[in-house]
Amino acid sequence: MPKIKTHSRAKKTFRVTGTGKIRRYKAFKSHLLTKKSKTRKRHLRIHGLVHPSNLKLVKRMLVMM
C-alpha cells in the first residue's frame, strides 16, 4: 500500500487545536472590502471551528483518520 498524501491546500488552511478541534479561517475577507463595515471585517478576523458535519471530510484531507 502506498502512503496517503495530505491535501496541500488543507494543510495550509486548517490548524489542529490542542484539544483536537480543527480551526478554520472565515470567508469573505479577501477582496471588495471597502463596502464592508469595520465591525464586519473585525469579526471576520476571528477564527472559527469546522462544523461537525464537515469534520470527517477535513480530517480525511489532513490524513488524521
Wavefront OBJ file of the C-alpha trace (Angstrom):
o trace
v 0.000 0.000 0.000
v 1.360 3.451 -0.884
v 1.401 6.254 1.627
v -1.634 8.550 1.690
v -0.773 12.128 0.793
v -2.097 15.146 2.691
v -4.215 17.608 0.690
v -1.826 20.526 0.048
v -4.406 23.308 0.416
v -5.882 21.775 3.570
v -2.569 21.737 5.424
v -2.186 25.478 4.730
v -5.799 26.338 5.614
v -6.668 24.323 8.713
v -4.898 24.043 12.068
v -5.481 21.496 14.819
v -6.004 22.966 18.298
v -4.571 21.486 21.465
v -7.867 19.765 22.265
v -8.066 18.171 18.806
v -10.619 20.519 17.236
v -9.915 21.915 13.777
v -9.640 25.680 13.360
v -10.535 27.444 10.106
v -10.399 30.943 8.653
v -13.610 32.779 7.793
v -14.644 33.544 4.223
v -15.396 36.923 2.577
v -12.199 38.645 3.780
v -10.087 38.612 0.611
v -11.399 41.429 -1.633
v -14.201 44.016 -2.040
v -13.506 45.206 1.492
v -14.407 48.871 1.032
v -18.141 48.233 1.130
v -17.919 46.091 4.281
v -18.102 47.761 7.672
v -15.200 47.852 10.109
v -17.162 45.731 12.563
v -17.877 43.078 9.947
v -14.225 42.905 8.875
v -13.083 42.718 12.504
v -15.417 39.780 13.171
v -14.088 38.013 10.071
v -10.560 38.077 11.551
v -11.637 35.779 14.393
v -11.029 32.098 13.670
v -13.920 29.686 13.589
v -14.138 25.950 14.113
v -15.006 23.395 11.455
v -18.663 22.358 11.686
v -19.224 18.761 12.860
v -20.917 17.855 9.559
v -17.685 18.712 7.669
v -15.278 17.316 10.239
v -14.895 13.868 8.661
v -14.056 15.366 5.253
v -11.477 17.791 6.653
v -9.840 15.099 8.778
v -9.553 12.890 5.702
v -7.876 15.729 3.769
v -5.427 16.180 6.648
v -4.920 12.378 6.889
v -5.871 12.297 10.568
v -8.104 9.249 10.348
l 1 2 3 4 5 6 7 8 9 10 11 12 13 14 15 16 17 18 19 20 21 22 23 24 25 26 27 28 29 30 31 32 33 34 35 36 37 38 39 40 41 42 43 44 45 46 47 48 49 50 51 52 53 54 55 56 57 58 59 60 61 62 63 64 65
